[in-house]
Amino acid sequence: MNLLKNPWINLPEYNCFGCSPDNPIGTRMRFYEDGESIVSFWHPTQNHQSWHNTLHGGVQAVLLDEVCGWVVFHKLQTAGVTAKMETRYHKPVSTLYPYIELRAYLQEMRRNVAYVHGEIRAPGTKDADGLFTPGELLCECTCTYFTFPQQKAMDEMMYIPSTTDPTDVSRDEAIMNQPSLADPN
């Protein structure tokens, strides 16, 4: 997988709750391109719980909306706005997990409306041969986005086309490279 370069870093007004690395109370997500999917690994903390050791459903929705939004930014190379989000909470997401995996992909495109599927999964496992098995599906959504022509997005919405770092990153490296929310730097 390849790290997506966040094109808004160093812009003075950039303080996205989901992906700004400088927002001290944000989720500071990083994203990777993995085939047709956009992936993020995120470390939940006790500060994000609803009840004991359980990730708040609203935080789950924020994480899913953000990873789905990056499908629009990167895969469609434009900006969009969330029109609707249908979320299914299958099982509690533990704040004690070392990480959770967020994955999203374009499900369908109709004119300027993008339907993006997103998932939250528990940590996966590796067998003795190093083969990875994805973790249990905990939450999923379908986000509907109204997308804009790229030039309009650039002129009116501060859209900057995203690119990937050419260096291939392993799954383990991507998990370890997600910034800790306990450390603002």
Secondary structure, 3 states (H helix, E strand, C coil): CEEEECCCCCCCCCCCCCCCCCCCCCCCCCCEEECCEEEEEECCCHHHECCCCEECHHHHHHHHHHHHHHHHHHHCCCCEEEEEEEEEECCCCECCCCCEEEEEEEEEEECCEEEEEEEEECCCEECCCCCEECCCEEEEEEEEEEECCHHHHHHHCCCCCCEEEEEECCHHHHHHHCCCCCCCC
